[in-house]
Amino acid sequence: MSGHIQHLSCFSVPTLLVVLDLIVIESLLSVDNSAVLATMVMDLAPGQGSAALRYGILGA
């Protein structure tokens, strides 16, 4: 475990902050995509909704 921490110390703080920002942005966009997809399939028939969710998740 300490080997991983030592490996991370070779990166500068701004670089690590950019990586952290990207992780947060990607997480927020995933939640947004899930909410939009769920809203879109609410009015579909149950079989169609399952298929739409499956294709939407695979497409994301």
N, C-alpha and C positions, 0 to 999 in steps of 0.2 A: 504494500500500500504506500509506503513512504517513497518508493521508487517513482510512483505516479505523481506524487506531490512534487518531488524534485524535478521531474520532467516538466511539469507545468510552470515551474519557476523560471524557465528560460524564456517564457513569453512575457511581453511587456503588459502593463496594466491596461493601456488602451486597447490592445488586441483582445485581452480577455473580456473587457467590457463590450466590445463589438460582438464577440461570440455570444455573450450573455444576452445582449439585445436581440440578436437574431433568434435565439431560442425562445425568448418571450414573444416576439412578433409571430413566429411560426405557431406557437401554442394558441395565441389569440385568433389567428386566422383559421386554425383547425376548429376551434369552438364556433366561430362565425359560420364556417361552411356547414357544420353539423346543424346549427339552428336553421339556416336557410333551407337545407335539404329536408329537415323534418317538417318545416312549414309547407314546403311544396308538395309533400306526399300525404298531408293530412286529409285531403279531399279525395284521394284515390281509393279505389276498392282495395280490400286487404291484400289480395294477391298481387295487384299492381303496385301497391305501396312497398311491399317487400322487395319486389324486383327493382323498383326505382331506387330504393335505398341501397341495394346490393350494387347496382351499376354506378350510383353516385359515389359510394365509398371507394369502389375500384377506380373510378375516374379521378378521384381526388388524389 
